[in-house]
Amino acid sequence: MWRLARDAGLDINSPYAYTLWSRDFASTSVVARDGEGRPRGFVTGFVRPDHPDTYFLWQVGVDPDFRGRRLARRMLDEIGDRIAARGLSHLEATVTPDNAASRALFESFARSRGCTAVWNPLFGREHFPGDGEGHEPEDLVRIGPLGRPDTTAARPPTSDIRPDTRA
């Protein structure tokens, strides 16, 4: 996951953090592997301790060579199915204001689940070291109440990439 995060241009955590994440949050994360078993994408997240009805999506990373295949959406659908089955009612994530692809991903996910995506500023530049130099503000998206996806709507196409839980 560390390599995927780096290659995808995400804020990267330490390799140890991703290894620990794979152990402690495997049930709330997804790793998508190609036909040879190589990781090509991941979603990490957790149930918020102070809000046990809410899943916080930490990161979505997709191998640059696998972009444009709706892999991020398929992994998000997998997470959505899991958390809805666990009785969670909301999904949250933070997104920079200029990240149009992530904003579209979350809006599409909300529509497919028959719920709303509400956007609010969460962290400004002042919340990051050095007055946020080099880091954009982060907006919070809160999606819910979650339901199962609309089965009459078209689901993203499948391919040889399958989300699994082997982080």
N, C-alpha and C positions, 0 to 999 in steps of 0.2 A: 504494500500500500504506500510506503514511503516513496518508492521509485515512481509509482503512478502519480502521486501527488506532485512530486517534483516535475515530472515530465508534462503534467497537465497545467503547470503554472499556478498551482494553488499555494496558499500559505502552508508551508510544511512544518510539521511537528518533528520531534526526534524519532529516529527509527525505533527506539525503545517504546515511545508512546504508542506507535502503531502496533507493535508486538503485544503490548499490554492490552490495547484496545481489542485486539483479536481474541484475547483470552476472556476479558471481563465483560465485553459488550458484543460478543458474537451473535447473540439472539436478536440484537437490535441493529445489526449491520449486515451488509450483503457484499460479497465479492463475486463479480462475474468473470468467468473463465472461458477461454476459447476452447476449441476442440482438442487442443493438446494440453489443456489444463493450465495454461498461462493466465495470470490475472490480467484483465483488460479494463476493469472498472470496479469501483467500490462506492458504497454509501456507508457512512458511519453515523451513529446517533445513539441517543439514550433517552430513558424516561426521566423527566425532570423530577428530582427528589422532592421539591416543595410543591409540585403540581403533578401528581401521579396519573392524571388523565391526559398528560401532554408529552408527546415525543418531540425531542429536539434533534433535528438533523444537523450534524456537525459539518460533514463534508460530502460532496459528490465529486468523484474523480473518474475521468474516462481517458484511456490511452488515446493520444492524439490520432493514431492510425485507425481508431475505431469510432471516431466521431461521425455524426451524420447517420448513424444506424439506430437511433432512438434507444440506445443502451441506457442512458441516464434515466429516461422515462420508464423503461421496463424495470430497472432496479427500484425506482421510486414506487412503482405499482406493487412490487413484491413487498417492500417495507410497509406500504399502506395496507395491504392485505393482512400482514402479520399484526400490525398494531391495532387495526380494527377488530381482529379476532381476539385480541387480548382485552378489548373493551376500552381502549384509549379513544378519546373523543377529538383530540386536536393534534396537529403537527405544526411545529414552528421551525423556522430557519432564519438565518440572517443572510442578506444579499447586499452587495454594494449597489448604489443607485444606477450605475452605468452598466450593470451586468444584465443586458437584455435577454440573453439566452436562459439564464437561471430564472429570471422573472417570468418568462413565457412558460418554462417548465412547470413552475409552481402554479401559475394560473390555469394551465391545461389540466394539471392533476386535480385541482380544486373543482373545476367544471365536471371532470369525469366522475367525481365522487358526489356531485350534487350539492356542493357546499361553497362557501365563500373564502376568498383569500383577502385578508385585511392587512394592509401595509402601514407601518408606523416607523418613524425614526427610532433607533435604539442607541447606537453608539456614534458619537461625533468624532471628529479628528482628535479632539482634546482627550479622549479616552485612551489613546494609544501613545506609546513612548515618543518623546521628541515632538509633542504637539501633533502627533499623527502624520508626521512627515513620512511619506511613502506608503501610507495606509489610508484608503478611502473610508468614509463613514459607512456604517452598516445599518440597513433597515431591517426590521423584524417583520416577517410574514407569519401570520397565524391563520391556519386553515382548519375549518371545522364548521359544525360538528361532522366528523368523519362518518362515512357509510361505505358500503361496498360500492365498487365501481358500477356505473351504468352499463349493464350488459348489452344494451341495444346500441351503444356507441361503439365506434370502431376502436379496437384495442391496437396498440402499436404492433407492427409486424414482428414475427419471430425470425430467428436465424440460428446459427450454430452457437451463439452466445447464450448461456443459461445462467441466471443468477443462482448462486448457492451460498451456503453459510460457512464454507471452509475459508476462513480469513487467513 
